[in-house]
């Protein structure tokens, strides 16, 4: 099993990796099939138009997560990693006004979102809670080509055939050669620890060696680009105020909190727990940007995008002895833990609840910080387990389907838990009762048992217990 650090940390746009980035990627993949000259269904005439049906969580929270906009942009040929967020509204408006998309390499195609983009609130498709069916038609409405996609979390997309064949390969940004051999291809925390002990290498070193197979001498530059994107997102979030889109009238708070923290510097009157406010404001800045549809990095998802960047910023700006290599190691180790969780359970809120999103992010951040601060491999694994264990059972119940309440504050608390978990692990010797692999299995089983209304459908919990005034 190998998931690259650039599979876990993908540059994209908000507000959701599974409900925004995934559907956009699916729509663009569908266009690529049409461009490649896929065989039309017998009896169909010339290619004329497109349509889409959203199922399960994509239907229930699609409006709040801008899934409709994502499909429209995907049918325009846009990708999350290259789309200018400032152009999204204009592109969507043009399609709605003309009932047509004009993707490169294909003729103009009819697509009237009000009629051709259907939210199906019936049972979800069998493969996953986030299912969608994309269709191409001839002028008479006959099906020219059809494909079913599942957005399985973190911007990963698979077809129904890939899901059924258990070939859930990530849509990687580097179009990797899957025949490459990676020296430390661990699929569990147990394997990771065993390989590290046998090779006398840290988790960060093993992950770096794996990534070097793909990226060679360019690896540091690519890692530094992700780190820079984290910082840019935090800075944008700390500089903006106003009301977030969506109708809940949620105020941006990161700028105000940050300004207050800045004004208190050097007064020698700060409470010792003020460091939690710094962690919180970094995380909230990212997730307010995400909620506004800005550029973020999946970490491992958009809904949990603030935890790892906040802990990274905390390490760099607040921890004694922080270095650029330490920042890189934090990211390598976080990606290693995220890959194990995704491989053995899920990072999708629609599948296992928020324990799979903010819980996974906290485990990743805790492990990464522990490594950057000099923790042993067993301490790193312990840090991840502590952070994940204390997110078990967390539901995904976004108010109005928006990634705002409780998601923004939840990232802040996830970052605080991550730092606490890393600190506890560093105070120990790495020996602990519950292995990370067992904790991941518990998360998966808990998610399977969780009532559907608490898994990103906005039909239970906080989502339906809102102020009535």
Secondary structure, DSSP 4 states (H G I P E B T S, - for coil): ----HHHHS-EEESS-IIIIIHHHHHHHHHHHHHHTTPPPPTT--S--EEEEEEEEHHHHSTTTTTHHHHHHHHHTT--TTT--HHHHHHHHHHHHHHTEE--TTS--EE--HHHHEEE--SSPPSS-SEEEEEEEE-TTS-EEEEEEEEE-STT-EEEHHHHHTT------TT---TTPPPTT---SHHHHHHHHHHHT--HHHHHHHHHHHHHGGGHHHHHHHHHHHHHHHHHHHHH--SB-TTSS-PBP-HHHHHHHHHHTTTSS---TTHHHHHHHHHHHHHHHHHHTT-EEE-SSSSTTHHHHHHHHHHHHHHSTT--HHHHHHHHHHHHHHHHHHHHHS---HHHH-GGGTHHHHHHHHHHHHHHHTT--HHHHHHHHHHHHHTTTT--B--GGG-S-TTHHHHHHHHHHHHHHHHHHHHHS-S--SS-HHHHHHHHHHHHHHS-GGGBSSSSSGGGG-----
